[in-house]
Amino acid sequence: MGKYADDSMGKTARKKPSGGEDKEYSTAEAVLLSATLDDMSAEHLSFLTDMLFEAGAGDVWQENVLMKKNRAGVKVCALCSPRDADALVECFFAHSTTLGVRRSRMECSYLRRSVEEFESSFGAVRIKVARFRGCLKAKPEFEDCRAISIKTGLPIGAVSERIKVEYSAGWRGSQKDGAKRGHLRD
């Protein structure tokens, strides 16, 4: 989800749908800002991305686009809370070559999630966890996997996959026993 400065982004309160059961996700108002660029270097685009995050963007990404006169370009997109939109527009103008920024209001839905510490065979690792309709969605934190990969010399993909398998085995067991078990830390 990213870091939203506005409390309305990414709230984890459960909402009741019309049927009366609790939803496993929340919905928040958001603003999508974008600008198309065909005259900035990759280094400058990277810096723009960093500055957009610092200005309060919850997510920033780039899309390849074909611009007028068949020029290859990039569309830089930033998702933020309505409260942070003006600061991000100013960031686009200050740190890119754009002459205009598109703005769209929308709603975004997010699964409720948490970060759990898990004792893997490599040691303690943070795991991002979400559940939907009884299915587990879990992913080890990239920086933790990166550090393990550097320390052990194992490929980062192999490290991440092994941690996912270990975590999943502990989670499935906890569902049978009705309590956390395996290597999960409370």
ZAMARRO-495766 format. One record per residue (C-alpha): residue number from 1; x, y, z. Coordinates in Angstrom, 2 decimals, always signed. Layout:
// residues N
node nr NUM east X north Y up Z .
...
END
This chain:
// residues 186
node nr 1 east +0.00 north +0.00 up +0.00 .
node nr 2 east +2.77 north +2.45 up +0.71 .
node nr 3 east +3.06 north +5.35 up +3.12 .
node nr 4 east +0.02 north +7.60 up +3.11 .
node nr 5 east +0.23 north +10.76 up +5.16 .
node nr 6 east -3.56 north +11.14 up +5.27 .
node nr 7 east -5.30 north +8.92 up +7.79 .
node nr 8 east -8.05 north +8.19 up +5.25 .
node nr 9 east -5.66 north +6.19 up +3.06 .
node nr 10 east -5.34 north +2.54 up +3.91 .
node nr 11 east -7.55 north +2.46 up +6.99 .
node nr 12 east -7.95 north -1.06 up +8.25 .
node nr 13 east -11.38 north -0.72 up +9.82 .
node nr 14 east -13.75 north -3.45 up +8.69 .
node nr 15 east -16.85 north -2.24 up +6.85 .
node nr 16 east -20.16 north -4.06 up +6.73 .
node nr 17 east -21.52 north -4.83 up +3.26 .
node nr 18 east -25.26 north -4.91 up +2.68 .
node nr 19 east -25.35 north -8.64 up +3.52 .
node nr 20 east -24.21 north -7.95 up +7.10 .
node nr 21 east -20.86 north -9.81 up +7.03 .
node nr 22 east -17.54 north -8.04 up +7.60 .
node nr 23 east -15.44 north -7.13 up +4.59 .
node nr 24 east -11.81 north -8.19 up +4.58 .
node nr 25 east -10.72 north -4.94 up +2.95 .
node nr 26 east -11.17 north -1.22 up +3.28 .
node nr 27 east -11.78 north +1.49 up +0.72 .
node nr 28 east -10.32 north +4.99 up +0.76 .
node nr 29 east -10.40 north +8.06 up -1.45 .
node nr 30 east -7.23 north +8.64 up -3.46 .
node nr 31 east -5.82 north +10.91 up -6.16 .
node nr 32 east -3.87 north +9.62 up -9.16 .
node nr 33 east -1.42 north +12.13 up -10.63 .
node nr 34 east +0.46 north +11.51 up -13.87 .
node nr 35 east +2.73 north +13.23 up -16.35 .
node nr 36 east +4.16 north +12.00 up -19.66 .
node nr 37 east +7.81 north +12.74 up -20.30 .
node nr 38 east +10.11 north +12.14 up -23.28 .
node nr 39 east +13.11 north +14.27 up -22.39 .
node nr 40 east +14.41 north +13.10 up -19.00 .
node nr 41 east +17.25 north +10.70 up -18.31 .
node nr 42 east +16.73 north +7.50 up -16.33 .
node nr 43 east +18.76 north +8.97 up -13.47 .
node nr 44 east +16.50 north +12.03 up -13.30 .
node nr 45 east +13.37 north +9.87 up -13.45 .
node nr 46 east +14.70 north +7.86 up -10.52 .
node nr 47 east +15.28 north +11.07 up -8.56 .
node nr 48 east +11.74 north +12.26 up -9.40 .
node nr 49 east +10.37 north +8.97 up -8.04 .
node nr 50 east +12.31 north +9.43 up -4.79 .
node nr 51 east +11.07 north +13.01 up -4.42 .
node nr 52 east +7.44 north +12.01 up -5.05 .
node nr 53 east +7.69 north +9.41 up -2.28 .
node nr 54 east +9.23 north +12.01 up +0.05 .
node nr 55 east +6.40 north +14.43 up -0.77 .
node nr 56 east +3.82 north +11.88 up +0.43 .
node nr 57 east +3.05 north +9.54 up -2.47 .
node nr 58 east +1.79 north +6.15 up -1.36 .
node nr 59 east +2.91 north +4.56 up -4.62 .
node nr 60 east +4.86 north +5.73 up -7.67 .
node nr 61 east +5.39 north +3.84 up -10.92 .
node nr 62 east +6.40 north +4.38 up -14.52 .
node nr 63 east +4.71 north +3.14 up -17.70 .
node nr 64 east +6.24 north +3.08 up -21.16 .
node nr 65 east +4.21 north +5.18 up -23.62 .
node nr 66 east +4.39 north +6.24 up -27.27 .
node nr 67 east +4.08 north +10.01 up -27.48 .
node nr 68 east +3.39 north +12.42 up -30.35 .
node nr 69 east +5.68 north +12.16 up -33.35 .
node nr 70 east +6.18 north +8.48 up -32.37 .
node nr 71 east +8.64 north +9.34 up -29.62 .
node nr 72 east +9.18 north +6.80 up -26.86 .
node nr 73 east +8.37 north +8.26 up -23.48 .
node nr 74 east +7.42 north +7.42 up -19.93 .
node nr 75 east +4.27 north +8.15 up -17.96 .
node nr 76 east +5.12 north +8.78 up -14.32 .
node nr 77 east +2.18 north +8.04 up -12.01 .
node nr 78 east +1.81 north +8.84 up -8.31 .
node nr 79 east -1.02 north +7.71 up -6.03 .
node nr 80 east -1.65 north +9.84 up -2.95 .
node nr 81 east -4.23 north +11.05 up -0.47 .
node nr 82 east -6.31 north +14.08 up -1.52 .
node nr 83 east -4.55 north +16.07 up +1.20 .
node nr 84 east -1.11 north +15.50 up -0.40 .
node nr 85 east -2.08 north +16.04 up -4.05 .
node nr 86 east -1.00 north +19.69 up -4.33 .
node nr 87 east +2.41 north +18.98 up -2.77 .
node nr 88 east +2.96 north +16.18 up -5.31 .
node nr 89 east +1.90 north +18.40 up -8.23 .
node nr 90 east +4.51 north +20.92 up -7.09 .
node nr 91 east +7.05 north +18.09 up -6.90 .
node nr 92 east +6.28 north +17.09 up -10.52 .
node nr 93 east +6.82 north +20.70 up -11.65 .
node nr 94 east +10.00 north +21.18 up -9.59 .
node nr 95 east +11.72 north +17.88 up -10.41 .
node nr 96 east +10.61 north +17.01 up -13.95 .
node nr 97 east +10.37 north +18.64 up -17.34 .
node nr 98 east +6.58 north +18.36 up -17.51 .
node nr 99 east +4.41 north +21.34 up -18.33 .
node nr 100 east +1.24 north +19.66 up -17.02 .
node nr 101 east +0.05 north +17.06 up -14.51 .
node nr 102 east -3.13 north +15.03 up -14.91 .
node nr 103 east -5.26 north +14.50 up -11.80 .
node nr 104 east -7.98 north +11.88 up -11.24 .
node nr 105 east -9.95 north +11.24 up -8.05 .
node nr 106 east -10.77 north +7.61 up -7.30 .
node nr 107 east -11.42 north +5.08 up -4.61 .
node nr 108 east -8.90 north +2.33 up -3.85 .
node nr 109 east -9.62 north -0.89 up -1.98 .
node nr 110 east -6.96 north -2.59 up +0.13 .
node nr 111 east -6.83 north -5.90 up +1.93 .
node nr 112 east -6.27 north -5.53 up +5.65 .
node nr 113 east -2.63 north -6.39 up +6.22 .
node nr 114 east +0.00 north -6.62 up +8.88 .
node nr 115 east +3.72 north -7.18 up +9.20 .
node nr 116 east +4.67 north -10.18 up +11.31 .
node nr 117 east +8.08 north -11.23 up +12.49 .
node nr 118 east +8.85 north -14.82 up +11.55 .
node nr 119 east +11.74 north -16.96 up +12.72 .
node nr 120 east +12.85 north -18.67 up +9.50 .
node nr 121 east +15.73 north -21.09 up +9.04 .
node nr 122 east +17.76 north -17.98 up +8.11 .
node nr 123 east +16.77 north -16.09 up +11.26 .
node nr 124 east +14.18 north -13.38 up +11.92 .
node nr 125 east +12.38 north -12.06 up +8.84 .
node nr 126 east +9.50 north -9.61 up +8.49 .
node nr 127 east +6.54 north -10.95 up +6.50 .
node nr 128 east +3.75 north -8.83 up +4.95 .
node nr 129 east +0.54 north -10.77 up +5.56 .
node nr 130 east -3.01 north -10.43 up +4.20 .
node nr 131 east -5.87 north -12.87 up +4.06 .
node nr 132 east -8.87 north -13.03 up +1.73 .
node nr 133 east -11.64 north -15.60 up +1.99 .
node nr 134 east -9.43 north -17.92 up +4.00 .
node nr 135 east -6.49 north -17.70 up +1.57 .
node nr 136 east -3.15 north -16.47 up +2.86 .
node nr 137 east -1.15 north -13.86 up +0.95 .
node nr 138 east +2.29 north -13.55 up +2.50 .
node nr 139 east +5.52 north -12.08 up +1.23 .
node nr 140 east +8.88 north -11.69 up +2.97 .
node nr 141 east +10.21 north -8.14 up +3.12 .
node nr 142 east +12.59 north -7.56 up +0.21 .
node nr 143 east +15.29 north -5.88 up +2.31 .
node nr 144 east +15.37 north -8.84 up +4.73 .
node nr 145 east +15.70 north -11.29 up +1.80 .
node nr 146 east +18.37 north -9.07 up +0.24 .
node nr 147 east +20.44 north -9.08 up +3.44 .
node nr 148 east +20.13 north -12.88 up +3.74 .
node nr 149 east +21.11 north -13.32 up +0.09 .
node nr 150 east +24.23 north -11.19 up +0.56 .
node nr 151 east +25.15 north -12.99 up +3.79 .
node nr 152 east +24.60 north -16.54 up +2.47 .
node nr 153 east +25.46 north -16.13 up -1.22 .
node nr 154 east +22.13 north -17.74 up -2.17 .
node nr 155 east +20.05 north -16.18 up -4.97 .
node nr 156 east +17.45 north -13.78 up -3.58 .
node nr 157 east +14.63 north -15.67 up -5.35 .
node nr 158 east +15.63 north -18.90 up -3.61 .
node nr 159 east +15.79 north -17.14 up -0.23 .
node nr 160 east +12.36 north -15.56 up -0.70 .
node nr 161 east +10.76 north -18.80 up -1.87 .
node nr 162 east +12.19 north -20.84 up +1.01 .
node nr 163 east +10.92 north -18.32 up +3.56 .
node nr 164 east +7.45 north -18.35 up +1.93 .
node nr 165 east +7.32 north -22.16 up +2.09 .
node nr 166 east +8.43 north -22.19 up +5.74 .
node nr 167 east +5.96 north -19.46 up +6.69 .
node nr 168 east +3.10 north -21.11 up +4.82 .
node nr 169 east +3.77 north -24.47 up +6.51 .
node nr 170 east +3.61 north -22.78 up +9.92 .
node nr 171 east +0.41 north -20.91 up +8.98 .
node nr 172 east -1.36 north -24.03 up +7.69 .
node nr 173 east -0.46 north -25.84 up +10.91 .
node nr 174 east -1.77 north -22.97 up +13.01 .
node nr 175 east -5.12 north -23.19 up +11.21 .
node nr 176 east -5.44 north -26.85 up +12.21 .
node nr 177 east -4.45 north -26.24 up +15.84 .
node nr 178 east -6.41 north -22.99 up +16.22 .
node nr 179 east -3.29 north -21.13 up +17.39 .
node nr 180 east -0.09 north -19.81 up +15.93 .
node nr 181 east +2.66 north -22.37 up +15.83 .
node nr 182 east +5.71 north -23.18 up +13.83 .
node nr 183 east +8.22 north -20.36 up +13.79 .
node nr 184 east +5.80 north -17.43 up +14.14 .
node nr 185 east +6.70 north -14.89 up +16.79 .
node nr 186 east +3.94 north -13.09 up +18.66 .
END
